């Protein structure tokens, strides 16, 4: 599955919270992060044009061999039947924020416990911010997927060590 993902430099676009489109050229790091300890589990670096949903299943496959988890928590970019099916096959509770689609069957309301559990999704966003602000992930001055991945992995390694040191009393 990873071999099918484009690894060449691409053009990415996302809509900001204010509705403005933001563009960038390069790559996008996708990663699984443990909710307990905020430790990175696995990551993939495709071109920036790859949609988040295309990386979810390969990440689940990598992570399932490294850790055991009970709940798949994802934002609306991952709202796809194949992702839900894969998570259920791995016997995970699925908490994916649904996308508002016309004529879509609305999922059952989440329980209070599920709503609280969904809030941990922000952990990945916090780790993205820390990688960019504290560990060199914002400005990358190398070219090529392998060099960019190496640069980011040094940052991820430093972030992981920092997270471990924060959890040790």
Secondary structure, 3 states (H helix, E strand, C coil): CHHHCCCCCEEEEEECCCCCEEEEEEEEEEEEECCCCCCEEEEEEEECCCCHHHHHHHHHHHHHCCCCCCEEEECHHHCCHHHHHHHHHCCCEEEECCCCCCCCCCCCCCCHHHHHHHHHHHHHHHHHHHHHHHCCCCCCCCCCHHHHHHHHHHHHHHHHHHHHHHHCC
